[in-house]
C-alpha cells in the first residue's frame, strides 16, 4: 500500500484513489474494500481532492450570469448541508450513549 511515514497515505495515492472513484463510478464502500482504506477516510479524500481542477471536470459556462447562478446554487447547497450537520451534531450531543 502507498503509505508515507506512520499511518498516513501518500498524497499521490489519495489523488489516484479519488480519480478511480470518479472515473469508474464505483461506490465508496466498494473502493474502500478494494484498497483497504476506511470509508470515512475516502469520503474525506473526496471532499478534499474532489475540488482540485485536475480531478474535477472543468465546468464551462456560457456567460458570467450562468456561472453566478451555478455558484449561488453551490452556496445554497453548502449552507443546507451545514445546517443538516449542525442539527445532527446537536442531536448526537444530546443523546445518551
C-alpha positions in Angstrom: 0.0 0.0 0.0 1.2 3.5 -0.7 1.8 4.8 2.8 4.1 7.6 3.8 5.5 7.9 7.3 3.5 6.4 10.1 -0.1 5.5 9.2 -0.6 8.3 6.7 -1.1 7.7 3.0 0.9 9.4 0.3 -0.7 12.4 -1.5 -0.4 10.7 -4.9 -2.2 7.6 -3.6 -5.1 9.7 -2.3 -5.4 11.6 -5.6 -5.3 8.5 -7.6 -8.0 6.8 -5.4 -10.3 9.8 -5.8 -9.8 9.7 -9.6 -10.5 6.0 -9.6 -13.8 6.5 -7.7 -14.9 9.3 -10.0 -13.9 7.7 -13.3 -15.2 4.3 -12.6 -18.4 5.4 -10.8 -17.9 2.8 -8.1 -19.3 3.2 -4.6 -17.0 4.5 -1.8 -17.7 1.3 0.1 -16.6 -0.9 -2.8 -13.4 1.1 -3.4 -12.7 1.1 0.4 -12.8 -2.7 0.4 -10.6 -2.8 -2.8 -7.8 -0.6 -1.5 -8.1 -1.4 2.2 -9.0 2.1 3.4 -11.7 3.1 5.8 -14.9 4.5 4.1 -14.8 7.7 6.1 -11.2 8.3 5.1 -12.2 8.0 1.4 -15.1 10.5 2.0 -12.7 13.0 3.4 -10.3 12.5 0.5 -13.2 13.0 -1.9 -14.1 16.2 -0.2 -10.6 17.5 -0.2 -9.3 16.3 -3.6 -12.6 16.3 -5.5 -12.4 20.1 -5.6 -9.0 20.2 -7.4 -9.2 21.1 -11.0 -7.1 18.2 -12.3 -9.6 15.8 -10.7 -13.0 17.6 -11.0 -14.2 18.1 -14.6 -13.7 21.7 -15.7 -17.1 23.5 -16.0 -17.6 25.8 -18.9 -20.2 28.5 -18.6 -21.9 30.2 -21.5 -22.0 33.5 -19.6 -21.0 35.2 -16.4 -24.6 35.1 -15.2 -24.7 31.3 -15.7 -21.6 31.0 -13.7 -23.0 33.3 -11.0 -26.2 31.2 -10.8 -24.2 28.0 -10.5 -22.1 29.4 -7.7 -25.1 30.7 -5.9 -26.7 27.3 -6.1 -23.5 25.7 -4.8 -23.5 28.2 -1.9 -27.2 27.3 -1.1 -26.4 23.6 -1.2 -23.4 24.0 1.1 -25.4 26.1 3.6 -28.1 23.5 3.6 -25.5 20.8 4.2 -24.0 22.8 7.1 -27.5 23.2 8.7 -28.1 19.4 8.5 -24.7 18.7 10.0 -25.3 21.2 12.8 -28.7 19.6 13.6 -27.1 16.1 13.6 -24.3 17.3 15.8 -26.8 18.7 18.4 -28.9 15.5 18.2 -25.9 13.2 18.9 -24.5 15.5 21.6 -27.8 15.3 23.5 -28.5 11.5 23.0 -27.3 9.2 25.9 -24.8 6.7 24.9 
